[in-house]
């Protein structure tokens, strides 16, 4: 290919189209368990997390339900992925080899929030949420100040973790905070330093955002062996969680999230008609199994 600005513009359009194709054709999973929150600042504060109230009969004046204040914030981060191609290869019409690379970068950009969201979920046993406790913990403080009790959303155990998630609410267990969309930028001007000095064309993709925890009440984790007994106990405990006002939060353990290694066990719990001992599986169909490769 003759190296001139006209042909380079065509090349950049082809790479940009490949990037967008990868971006739009990917099938990320994060939106199933994370709430998208647009961000316009370097750091987004979520002081409203935990302020869960319920309706009451209006008798007399309104009652302001002043609950515990929290200072939870998510700082945005910038993420990038960059490739370089020798000018000589473009000159020799080898640029077609790199079009799939640009498309792969687009797909990786679409799937990057998955990596962030599920990486955070796995780290929930050692990472604090809005109340200062680990997201999966045995002693979350619940109740009005001065009369709080400890509530657990972790069953215990030491094995491979599995998760019950309530994905039916407006707010999901995880927050994906987006500051800037993923885009691709070309540095292919013949006067660019990378071209003039290194004889290389460069394409770089980047985006900005981050993840954080939503309401711990919407997720319940276990490291116990995944069987009907452990599942039923976890489901009952999860759906029994109440708010600071003592009223039920009406938690629905809608989905059972597992890594590939627990798919068989999860399907046996949720889809089998009968247990190994021949008894009827009364927990059949109570949750939806979601197998997530990011949870390995």
PyMOL commands that set and color helices and strands:
alter all, ss='L'
color gray80, all
select helices_A, chain A and resi 5-25+30-32+87-91+96-125+193-198+216-218+228-239+260-271+293-295
alter helices_A, ss='H'
color red, helices_A
select strands_A, chain A and resi 34-38+43-45+73-75+77-86+140-142+149-151+154-157+162-165+174-187+200-213+219-223+255-258+288-291
alter strands_A, ss='S'
color yellow, strands_A
deselect
rebuild
show_as cartoon
